[in-house]
Amino acid sequence: MKRKFGNFLAVLGGLVVSSMAFAQGEAGVSSSAGLVAIGSALAIGLAALGGTLAQGRAADSALSGIARNPTSADKVFTPMIIALALIEFQAIMGFIIAFLLSNKF
């Protein structure tokens, strides 16, 4: 558990530092541009992290169910594909929100 928390803090620290570095811009940019950059970096980072974790768990559960009962493969496969598509859509929406936030200022 400590290792996962340490990895999470390292990724979060990297996001914060990189977003601050990229937030430095022209003199005419409003003062909230740095916060928008941090927000968009967090949005895409968390969307990617959440999407990959959710897809991994969904695939793991579906494949475990198929491994335990091979005759249920037809009944499990279609809902798994639909669930993976919805999870991927949420990750894409996180990217779109981050893109819109970064272009706002």
FENCOR-V113294 format. One record per backbone hydrogen bond with DSSP energy under -1.0 kcal/mol. NH is the residue of the N-H (numbers start at 1). CO is the residue of the C=O. E is the energy in kcal/mol with one decimal. If there is no record, write none. Layout:
nh=NH co=CO e=E
nh=NH co=CO e=E
This chain:
nh=5 co=1 e=-2.2
nh=6 co=2 e=-2.5
nh=7 co=3 e=-2.6
nh=8 co=4 e=-2.4
nh=9 co=5 e=-2.4
nh=10 co=6 e=-2.1
nh=11 co=7 e=-2.4
nh=12 co=8 e=-2.7
nh=13 co=9 e=-2.6
nh=14 co=10 e=-2.2
nh=15 co=11 e=-2.3
nh=16 co=12 e=-2.3
nh=17 co=13 e=-2.6
nh=18 co=14 e=-2.5
nh=19 co=15 e=-2.3
nh=20 co=16 e=-1.9
nh=21 co=17 e=-1.9
nh=22 co=18 e=-2.2
nh=23 co=19 e=-1.2
nh=33 co=30 e=-1.4
nh=36 co=32 e=-1.9
nh=37 co=33 e=-2.1
nh=38 co=34 e=-2.1
nh=39 co=35 e=-2.5
nh=40 co=36 e=-2.6
nh=41 co=37 e=-2.2
nh=42 co=38 e=-2.5
nh=43 co=39 e=-2.3
nh=44 co=40 e=-2.2
nh=45 co=41 e=-2.2
nh=46 co=42 e=-2.8
nh=47 co=43 e=-1.9
nh=48 co=44 e=-2.2
nh=49 co=45 e=-2.4
nh=50 co=46 e=-2.9
nh=51 co=47 e=-2.3
nh=52 co=48 e=-2.2
nh=53 co=49 e=-2.2
nh=54 co=50 e=-2.4
nh=55 co=51 e=-2.4
nh=56 co=52 e=-2.2
nh=57 co=53 e=-2.2
nh=58 co=54 e=-2.5
nh=59 co=55 e=-2.4
nh=60 co=56 e=-2.3
nh=61 co=57 e=-2.5
nh=62 co=58 e=-2.3
nh=63 co=59 e=-2.7
nh=64 co=60 e=-2.3
nh=65 co=61 e=-2.2
nh=66 co=62 e=-2.2
nh=67 co=63 e=-2.3
nh=68 co=64 e=-2.0
nh=69 co=65 e=-1.9
nh=72 co=69 e=-2.0
nh=73 co=70 e=-1.2
nh=76 co=72 e=-1.8
nh=77 co=73 e=-2.2
nh=80 co=76 e=-1.8
nh=81 co=77 e=-2.2
nh=82 co=78 e=-2.2
nh=83 co=79 e=-2.5
nh=84 co=80 e=-2.6
nh=85 co=81 e=-2.0
nh=86 co=82 e=-2.1
nh=87 co=83 e=-2.3
nh=88 co=84 e=-2.3
nh=89 co=85 e=-2.0
nh=90 co=86 e=-1.8
nh=91 co=87 e=-1.7
nh=92 co=88 e=-2.3
nh=93 co=89 e=-2.3
nh=94 co=90 e=-1.8
nh=95 co=91 e=-1.7
nh=96 co=92 e=-2.4
nh=97 co=93 e=-2.5
nh=98 co=94 e=-2.3
nh=99 co=95 e=-2.5
nh=100 co=96 e=-2.6
nh=101 co=97 e=-2.5
nh=102 co=98 e=-2.4
nh=103 co=99 e=-1.6
